[in-house]
Each structure stands twice: as structure tokens, then as C-alpha cells.
Amino acid sequence: MVIQQLSIFLENKAGRLNDVAALLGKAGVNMTAFSLADNSDFGILRVIVSDPHKAQEVLKAQKFAVSLTDVIHLQLANTPGSLSNVLAVLADAGMYIEYMYAFSEGNGANVIIKPDNVPNAVEALQVHKIM
């Protein structure tokens, strides 16, 4: 399914990640998955939350640079080859993966994928009955 993800730009300084977590917690917004990437000057926190619009509003009010992005969320079997099957479908459709992150829990795995063209990726996944 297509869901919205927050991308938050963070200064590389102590406490900034906690500032985001605390603000979202106070606002009653639950973080369900996230990925943090950084370079020497800043980091990008990509996060899936229970209420993306409320989270964006809360963070913008505190002067965080934040944007909403459509991503694909897949629930796969936590078995060898499950992800490879998905990636093969996307590669065959000419999709470029900008980034992705995943986590598994028991028999299931949750994968967040940001392809270069979300509608085309959704169509390819639907044709192959993955979505």
C-alpha cells in the first residue's frame, strides 16, 4: 500500500533526534518505523508515524525542516527470497530504488520502498499480485 513518510532534516548535534521523538510523543504520534542517514553536516530521519499530517504540523511549528513523501509499504513473509522477488519485479519494470528500509517480526517482514516512480511501481507490483 502507498503510505506517507516524514523526512526530517536534523543538524548533527546532540539531542536533535530526541527532540523529534519527544515532540512526537507529546503530541500522541507513534513512530512505527524509521531510518536515519547522515553526512558530516546533517542527518535525514525518515519515519513512518501514526498520523503523518499531525506530525508534520507539530515539527514545522518547532522550525524543523520536514516533508511528506509517498512510499510503498509491503508486508512480506519473513522467508529467504521474499524481498528478492519484489526487487526483481521492480527491476524488470525499470524502477530505480532511491532508498528502502525494513524490519522483521516473527513470520512477517515490513518493507518501506521509495522507488523513482511510485505509481508505476504500484502498478508493477499489482500485476504480479504483490500488492
Secondary structure, 3 states (H helix, E strand, C coil): CEEEEEEEEEECCCCHHHHHHHHHHHCCCCEEEEEEEECCCEEEEEEEECCHHHHHHHHHHCCCEEEEEEEEEEEEECCCCHHHHHHHHHHHCCCCEEEEEEEEECCEEEEEEEECCHHHHHHHHHHCCCC
